[in-house]
Amino acid sequence: MECVDTDLTAKAVRDYVKAVLPEYMVPNHVVFMAALPVTAHGKADRDALPWPIPQSIPVGAIKPELKSTSLAIAQLLRLAQDVLNLSLSPDDDLFDAGATSFTLVRLIEQIRAASGIAIPIEVVLQQPTLAALSRYLAEHSVEQAINLEQALLALAAEVFSIPGLTEHDDLFDAGATSFTLVRLVERIRQQFNVTIALDAILATPTVAALSAALTTTIQQEKTTPYGLTMVKPSIINLPTFEFEPAFYRRPALASKPSALSQAKLAQLLSLLKQRDVQGKPKYLYSSAGGLNPVQVYVWLKDDAVHDIPAGIYYYHPVMHQLHLISTQHGLEHAFANVDLAADAQFGLFLIAELAAITPIYQGLGQVLSVLEAGYLAQMLQSRQAELELALLPVAVSGFAVIAEAFQLEPSQQFMHCLIGGLADWAQPAPVLDVSLTAFGQVSLAGIESVIGAAGHAVSFPSQQQRDQLHEQHRQLRPCTGTALALDDSPVALEWYGARAAKRDYLDQTIPLSALSGLLSLLRPQSVNLDAYLFTKLTAANSLQFYLYAQEQGVSELASGLYRYDLAAHGLIPVCSQLSQPIKSCYTPFNRKHASQAKAVLFIFANKREPVFAALLEAGAIGQLLLERQAEFGLGLCPIGGLLFDKIRADFTLTPDDELLHSFVIGAVNTPLPAFWPFLQRRALSKSQQQAIGIIGISGVYPGAEDLAEFAQLLQHGKTAFTAIEFNSESDYRRPIAADVTKTFSQHWRFFNGYSEFRCGVI
């Protein structure tokens, strides 16, 4: 840019541009020049612009490194130089210096890997300098030290069986013996992956002294997240995957839409219908034990749907009917985002009937219900394009209003809400404010104490108990009065088979490329870091993913525990083996398929973050993984309850990290139908490449009646591929007669009325 005001700074330019343009249009580099170079014709000469930017040109006022920088600052500078490939000083604005959202996410992830401290992305956006990051690390390292001392106190109290132990108590005076001290040293080694010399404890036998010695050893050995030493971890890079951009798109709600047809609403609710698949009741989303405790209520506004009055309805998934609960429909004030709710035509409220799940899963029932709500919401949102609807998650604050309007029983609790209406694909869906955490009303304090407790928090029911609960149909709301029957829109049964949890696996190694493809589902779109294949309800990097590979479980990968680096798309080794056999951590029901599995995927969240939203997101991820597992030749089985305490120490987690969900993974060969919408563009088979119909500019469009409809198909990312069978390869221009044997199948973008044309065969 030409510089007229000599006092103008790059930061001022970026701040102004941020205020008037979308984030993706804010430049990474601001270079001041006396004049723009022009060609002989007076046009901007792009080739004459300075690139790469020489260091003599001020980029964010690059300063020399300060002499007084602390050790943490020096380490951050080296790490930033390695990750960002930029020459920086502590007070440089990282964006002005050329950092991007993607490279900053990588930097944050590397800092977390080296220090164990997760820096929220909001902190970086507010103060994008290394000096500010250093201050944040210093402040939170004190908290880590406190957490370490508290962890040691709890460990010592457990080993010595001494209640009320303080950090300054003499351990021998409190009743410790040489034998119990040896046990304590061993427990410390298991939990922190550090060996403390027994002499260090004998010299000053207090927890405070032990904490100081452990901190020193940690920083020297650079092995655990409690230290501040910056060490770039080794990483195993995975093959990269790119998916079709259309799958990342999320539409906005249409402005002033026309009323929905009753058929359109029925088509949406058909996705929730219970269907008979090979003699068993099945749904398009997973549920713990097949209990399906999450009920769906439909809130319709005035004139939202033709021929259906406004009000609150219960959707009966077996009868495929709407049952009127209340004519009250002014619920906009119950939403945290009132303006967004005002644009909606309807809302889908997900309410858990805990009486349908707690008899089996007890305290774990609430957690599993939140996960199920995430599965269900993701299933619906992944089908927005084919429905031509927009479905947006929205936070709710007026729980009392909902309970009264929906006439809920004490055993029924609100989980989640999607607002919907006709879609406007020309506008992107609004970015969800992750600070709005009121997604549900269930208290989830101590999730892991339920999920990971050593067997006492969750009883293991017999099959007879499970069958009895299923026969009671507690998940269905008793309904009286007139019901509105809905037209059914059948769903291809292949979707149920492909999505189903897999418990039987092939006795073969998982290809590393297949595992890489599966993990790629967790990443944002490479060109838009705000776009995910699943509904993102938490801030970036809020969830952590770990992978355990069995012996000879994954090709080209040694057995052991790894942390998945989302930004770098790589695996960081944690330990070569678990302290306990993985199968011993599962309930008897899950142990068989856990033993056959070749890998296990774990999802964690920090309890300082909105954990309820994290659970919903973990459920959405679970639905995505199951829907797409067959594309990678894999089979997954989600595991809700896990005796995680047995192996927690192996993960070197912080005390605030909690397990949300896990999946066992094995190799499975699931045939997919011709109509399957693959995430990756696939090469055509030989038979598909042979016959090509050339019509020219004829005004005939595949899957559409006119150009406008065809453009809409392209815009929505909808496929026009179909499979048609014929009696011979050369006769595919005409439909097959009923009495002729079908010997040839062609899968292509067939034109409506294709039989009226005669196409040459090339």
Beta strands, then each sheet from edge to edge (+ up, - down):
strand 1: 236-237
strand 2: 251-253
strand 3: 275-277
strand 4: 280-282
strand 5: 294-300
strand 6: 311-316
strand 7: 321-326
strand 8: 346-353
strand 9: 389-393
strand 10: 412-428
strand 11: 483-485
strand 12: 543-549
strand 13: 560-565
strand 14: 570-575
strand 15: 599-606
strand 16: 634-639
strand 17: 657-667
strand 18: 722-726
strand 19: 744-748
sheet 1: 1+ 14- 13+ 12- 15+ 17- 16+
sheet 2: 2+ 10- 8+ 5- 6+ 7- 11+
sheet 3: 2+ 10- 9+
sheet 4: 3+ 4-
sheet 5: 18+ 19-
end
